Amino acid sequence: MRELVGKGRVYFAIEKYAANEVSLGKAAEIAGVTISEMMDLLQKLGIESKMNIADYFEGKEVAERIV
């Protein structure tokens, strides 16, 4: 059951990202994966990256919090 919920979150995040409703970082957060993992998932599904400067800064902020 937990796996199904996780897959649903990933699917929902990918749908929102593909529809330009959320950023890459927000999609990764919704899916519960890293930005890098989300990028890999999108690439495997043939969904073109919409990464922009806001995504860059969001990723930078996350990295700074981790360090």
C-alpha positions in Angstrom: 0.0 0.0 0.0 2.8 2.4 0.9 4.5 1.7 -2.4 1.3 2.5 -4.3 0.9 5.9 -2.4 4.5 6.7 -3.3 4.0 5.9 -7.0 0.9 8.1 -6.9 2.8 11.0 -5.5 5.5 10.6 -8.2 2.8 10.4 -11.0 1.0 13.5 -9.5 4.3 15.5 -9.4 5.2 14.5 -13.0 1.7 15.6 -14.2 2.0 18.9 -12.5 5.5 19.5 -13.8 4.6 18.6 -17.4 1.6 21.0 -17.2 3.9 23.8 -16.0 2.1 24.0 -12.7 5.1 23.4 -10.5 8.8 23.9 -10.7 11.3 21.0 -10.9 12.2 21.5 -7.2 8.5 21.5 -6.2 7.8 18.4 -8.3 10.7 16.6 -6.6 9.4 17.7 -3.2 5.9 16.4 -3.9 7.3 13.1 -5.2 9.6 12.7 -2.2 12.8 12.4 -4.4 15.8 14.6 -5.0 15.9 17.0 -7.9 18.4 14.8 -9.6 16.2 11.8 -9.3 13.2 13.8 -10.6 15.3 14.9 -13.6 16.2 11.2 -14.3 12.5 10.2 -14.1 11.5 13.0 -16.4 14.2 12.0 -18.9 13.2 8.4 -18.8 9.6 9.4 -19.6 10.7 11.7 -22.4 9.4 14.8 -20.6 11.5 17.9 -21.6 13.1 19.9 -18.9 11.6 23.3 -18.1 14.4 24.2 -15.7 14.8 27.9 -15.3 16.7 30.3 -13.1 14.2 29.9 -10.3 14.8 26.2 -10.2 18.5 26.8 -10.1 18.2 29.1 -7.1 15.8 26.8 -5.4 18.3 23.9 -5.8 21.1 26.2 -4.5 19.1 27.0 -1.4 18.5 23.3 -0.7 22.1 22.5 -1.1 23.2 25.3 1.2 20.8 24.0 3.9 22.3 20.5 3.6 25.8 21.7 4.0 
